């Protein structure tokens, strides 16, 4: 019989409260601030990404890159091959913190750019502290949903359900990501997107989470307009 482990929900809720109180000041060990860039733009058409008016490498579709940035406020701008601004996002990052920028959309005509927080918790003296492993879930599919998330732990009868997964969930500024940044025990997970109240999967992905791992799972749209669920392990 499939069951929903209430203890896991309690852990997730407690973690969400901890993160919400952290003011996003935690990050990796050390003092560097880190920015990861994930490309979920199905058809880039030669799009260019600028960080503070300087070119930033846009990885191939489905790929990610990571860089060190200075603490402070930054702006990301996505432009077409012809120089037209397609999307923009500003974000603030503290010393030692982590952010992930997600470029998404089915074409450059409906491109979206969001910035998520990779922060889990804050030590008394600042800095990143691992809590087992975590999965950040981001909805970058405009014009559809909201959906439900169903997470199956492979080899277990545990099934986790999360609702109200609408466009912008998991991104910064608000709506904040904490409700969709969930700690999980090391295991293999199958993640499905469904309509509310339905068990029929609309998109699925699978990942294997190890201790200290940080994964990001993104809901995007394909060139044809279908839903695509992608997962990437963060550096």
ABEGO torsion letter per residue (X at the ends): XBBBBAAAAAAAAAAAAAAAAAGGABBBBEABBBBBBBBABABAGGBBBBBGGBBBBBBBBGBBBBBBBBBEBBBBBBBBAAGBBABBBBBBBBBGBBBBBBBBEABAAABBBBBBBABABBBAAEEBBBBEBBBBBBBABBGBOBBBBBBBBBGBABBBBBBGBBBGBGBOBOBBAAAABBBBBBBBBBBBBBBBGBABBABBBBBBBBBGBBBBBBBBBBAAGBBBBBBBBBX
